[in-house]
Amino acid sequence: MKKYQLKVKEIVHETPEAISIILEQPENEIINFKAGQFLTFNFNLGGETIRRAYSLANCPYTEKDLKVTVKKLKDGKISNLLNNSLKEGDYLDVIEPMGHFTPELNSKNAFFYVLWAGGSGITPIMAMIKGVLHQEPNSKIMLVYANRDEYNIIFQTELDTLQQKHPQQLEVIHVLSQPQNGWNGYKGRLDSTKVSEILAKIPQNMPVSQWMCGPEGMMHTIIETSEKLGFSKPKKENFAASIEESAQKKLDENSNTLIEREITVKYDGETYKFKVSPKKSILDAALDQNIDLPYSCQSGLCTACMGKCISGKVMMTEDDCLTDQEMSQGIILTCVAHPLSDDVVIDID
């Protein structure tokens, strides 16, 4: 993993609760990234190292600098610190872009993209919108963006500008749960009825590609409704962990086979052998041995810790970020993976 100290070039106040942070590229190289990827930030608070992943909101084809957007969370140490105290000219410790929430853009594509976003989940979606508009002239985009009210619509001016510039390619549908008087768009939460109405707008003559990022409940509704109507499951990106209860249930279900086992991990030209105790994930056990494997969220939500199980059997307490095809190929997330056999070998790119 490459690490950088990047200078804050500009801070943009997007809404009363969210800022965008523009970071300068390093002097001696260009950090390349794909639309939909994220940066991981390291913070030291009182001797404690805290990592946070923030999605890149800009287009790698047209924008040189790096841009992330951070929304205040009620009890968020880092989100409040950045919103309240960060200044232009400050430096932030950053790990190179990672993540697989990335469409394979191609000028020959002619897809109908349905992009769902809730709140700050617009960040990676915004990068996709810009990427598709720049790279795929024959594709169309329908963005469905859910927020509390008009004042909390991140990137509103930028979205309006893009829609005016690309009226034949981009349609933006806002859904507000608590709009001001006079709002003529969708009102209330994004429920199955609204999702069904919106999906009915999809033309029959174009292949559909669905992507979403937002609150867990919203994404569950979209997946459930999409599958009922015959659409394939949308690709999703999670921003917050809500999996502790289900994770513990999976651990309990596998308690008989979760014993201390020695595993092998191949990473960055090195081969590591170490033991994993029943209550530790593969990533946690590696970090305990000072093996610096790639990771960010530590909750199975961001895919930064992705690897391939090339031998043996593992169990994951969270796999929503992986497709069925990826799992059939042996792809795992080390931060939520536990060995179930004595011959486990993990290969990490």
Secondary structure, DSSP 8 states (H G I E B T S, - for coil): --EEEEEEEEEEEEETTEEEEEE---SS------TT-EEEEEEEETTEEEEEEEEB-S-TTT--SEEEEEE--TT-HHHHHHHHH--TT-EEEEEEEE-S------TT---EEEEEEEGGGHHHHHHHHHHHHHH-TT-EEEEEEEESSGGG-TTHHHHHHHHHH-TTTEEEEEEESS--TT--SEES---HHHHHHHHTTS-TTS-EEEEEES-HHHHHHHHHHHHHTT----EEE-SS---HHHHHHHHHHTTTT---EEEEEEETTEEEEEEE-TTS-HHHHHHHTT-----SSSSSSS-TTEEEEEES-EEES--TTS-HHHHHTTEEEGGGEEE-STT-EEEE-
